[in-house]
């Protein structure tokens, strides 16, 4: 590279870095975020949660279709708040965390619905099984924090959650509601 081209190269590189969207600064605030799941055991709702998860976000509300969102959930962090039940969750019949430590979600498209509402489509993978899901998400902002709220249903047996004797849906219902609240920083104004 000649001396005269080097400044052009450096200038081009710096302009790429400086013009990189503010989205690169987006971060999940785990202490203000939660993922909750609600299943029914013998008809009674039982709420659990995941204590450890992370996100990689590149999202501008004005250009939602260009956004990318991915999440990883530490499956061993699942809790129903009862020591004996929590000891069962990592086992092979349930989350099999020895073999499948994480669940993941990777967006494939984001659609703007208006008024801070979006529809995020993507692949949810649990226990090595991937399924397409569509998740409605509502955004609100207070100061520098953006809160994303959403919920969707999944069929646990599709993901082999609750195998063998637990596949009886009269004991544990097949449908599980997943609800989340994600606090984010660095998201452009709605």
N, C-alpha and C positions, 0 to 999 in steps of 0.2 A: 504494500500500500504506500503510495507516494505521500510525501509530506503534505501536499496540497489537498489530497483526498481525505486524509486523516481527520481534519477538522469537520468536514462534511459528514463523515461517518459518526463521529462523536456527537455532532449536532443532531443527526437523525436518531441516534440511540437515545439521547436525552429527551428529545421531543416525544418519543414513544413512551418512555418511562413517566414523564411529566403528564402526558395526555392520557395515560392509562386511567380508566374510569375510577371514580371514587369507590366503586364497588369493591375494589381490591382491599379496602379498609373495613369492609363489613365483617362484623363479628357477632357471634352468639354470646349472650350473657347467661351462662348456665344457672347462676344463682337466682335469676329472675324468670327462669323458663321451666317448663315441665312437660312430661309426656305421661298421660294417664290412660289406663285401659280398664274397661268395665266389662266383665263377663257375668253370666248368670249361672249360679250353682243351685240346682234344684229350684229354679225360679226366683232365687234371691240375688239381686245385684251385688257383685263383689268388685271393689275397686282396688287396682294395683297401680304401680308406677315404676318407671325406670329412673334410676338415680344418676346414671352417667350416659351422656350422649354428646355429640358434636355436630357441627354443620359447616359446610363450605357454601358460601352464598355469593353470587354475582347477580344482583338484581337492581334494576332501576324502574320504579313504578311507571315512568313515562315511556319506557321501552321494554315492557314486561315480556314480550315475545322473545327477546334476545337473552333473557335471564336464565340462569342455571342454579339449581339448588340441589344439594346432596346432604344426606344425613347418615350418620352411623350411630347405632345404639348398642351399648354394651349390654348384652343379654343377661350376663351374670349380675347386673345391677337391679334386676327386677325384684320387686317386693310387693307382697300383699299385706305386710304388717304383722304377720303371724309367723313366729320362728319356725314352727314345724312345716308349715306350707312353703315358706321361703326356701327351706332345705330341699324341697321336692322340685322346685322350678328349674334348677340347672341340670337335672337328670335327663336321660335320653328320651323318655316319654314326653317331656315337656319342651324345654328350650335346647337341650343337648349342648350346653355351652362348651363342653370339652372339644366338640367337633365344630360347632358353629358359634364362635364367640360374639359375632356381631350380626345385627340386622342392618340392612341398608335401604336407602331410598335415593333414587337418581331421577331428577326431573327430565322429561322429554319435551314438554311444552308448557308454557304459561299463557293463559288467556285472561285479558282484562274484561271484567264484567261491569265495571263502573262503581263509583262511590266507595273506593277502597276495597273492593271485592275482586278476587281473582280465582281462577280455576287452575290448579296445578296437576298436570298429568305426569305419570312416570312409572317406574318399576320399583316395587317393594319386594325385597328379598329377605326371607326368613328361613332358616334351616336349609339353605341351598335351593329353595323354591322361589322363583320369581313370578310375580303377577302384576299386571297393569292395574293401577288405581288412579282414580280422579278425586282430588281433594279440594273442597272449597275452602278458601282462606280469606279472612277479613283482616285488613291492616288498619291500625290506628297509630297516631304519633303523639308523643308528649315530649317536648324538648328534643333531645338528641336520640331518644329511644323510640324505636318502632316495635309495636307489639303485633305479632301474627297469631291469630286464633283460628283453629280449624278442628274438624272432626270427620271421621269416616268409619265405615264398618268393614270388617274383614271376616272371612270364614276361617276359623282356626284350623279345621281339618284339612283345608287346601295346603296349609303350611306344615302339616303333620305336628301340630301343637296339641298335645293330649292324645298320644297314640295308645294302642292296645286297649286296656280296660277303660281308659278315659275317653275313647272315641264314642262312647254312649252319650248321645246328646240329651238324654233325659237327666243325666247327672250334671254335665257342664254343657251349656248351650253352645252351638257351633258359632253363632255370631258374637263377635267381640267389637265393642265400640272403642275407638282410639281417639282421644282428645288431646290437643296440645296447645300450649301457649309458649311462643318463642319471643324473647326480648332480644332485639337486634340493635346494633349501633352501625352508623355509616350508611344508612339507607337514605336516598334522596327524598325530598319532600313529596308528599302525595299530591 
